[in-house]
Amino acid sequence: MKIAVIYGGKSSEREVSLRSGAEVLQALSSQGHEVAGFDLSDNVFEELRSFSPDVVFIGLHGRLGEDGTVQGALEVLGLPYVGSGVLASAIAIDKAMTKRILRSVGVPLAKEVVISKNTQEFDILMAKQVGESLGWPYIVKPNREGSTIGLTLAQTPEQALSGVQQALLLDTEILLEEYVAGTELTAVVIGDASHPEVIGVIEIIPKAGLYDYDSKYSEGGSQHIIPARINEETMKEVKRLAALSYQTLGCQDYGRVDFMLGSSQLVVLEVNTLPGMTKTSLVPDAARAYGLSFESFLNQLVKKAYARGNR
């Protein structure tokens, strides 16, 4: 099969995407496919036309890649691709919109306040008011960034104000979110929205205490335990909520649903439609625990996308 892998791009997650793309290129090449890598540039779609792939693997993360924009362009070109479609991708990149939709179907979520650069001025007084509403500490993060880029765990109004100022350099909307202390979990889901299957629930133990960028992408930055060390009832609920979240957003092929398990609550944090594929990423771990090598897992994804395109 002739496969194009798009990676890199212009988002703040470019470096992670380059690493994901390199892993995907190597894995698919080892399966006997004719594979070519394309850095997302102004000319990429002309290059794709020239290469004329059977299927495209999107190895992009963040905006201009994970947000439905590239997916829409590929659909206009008539090129089948791996991953969720335009609508699911556009919703999932927007954490606030995702929460509104998931809350409507009963998914438990941390409380949040959304502020916009264009509608209100965030100051110390507002930081204190948010703290009274959400409790201290609380999370400050850009609404449409991934990999915890621009995230602050604000312990004081001053830290919250500084966190908002930093986050506004990355996005025009900021999510202020209740901090649920406890165990970080993630569930890897595959399949169509109509028949989602959870193939692994992973417990994440970051060495830094907070699962930040370095914990995610540095060798030894975190420990992944699969299956997660949670009781049977909680495991069943995590799988149910992961499948429900994936299904509600209309995800496709594969994705990851992140959770926090506190002392008295289990909440969904977000849905990732193009999770990382680096050496320290979670999806390859889940695939291996499920009985699939990384190469076999990717092979299944591209074959499914190719078949879907031919239909």
Buried (B, 14 or more C-beta within 10 A) or exposed (E): BEBBBBBBBBBBBBBBBBBBBBBBBEBBBBBEBEBBBBBBEEEBBEBBEEBEBBBBBBBBBBBBBBBBBBBBBBBEEEBBBBBBBBEBBBBBBBBBBBBBBBEEEEBEBBBBBBBBBEEEEBEEEBBBEBBEEBEBBBBBBBBBBBBBBBBBBBEBBEBBBBBBEBBBEBBBBBBBBBBBEBBBBBBBBBBBBEEBBBBBBBBBBBEEEEBBBBBBBEEEBBEBBBEBEBEEEBBEBBBEBBBBBBBBBBBBBBBBBBBBBBEEEBBBBBBBBBBBBBEBBBBBBBBBBBEBBBBBBBBBBBBBBBEBBEE
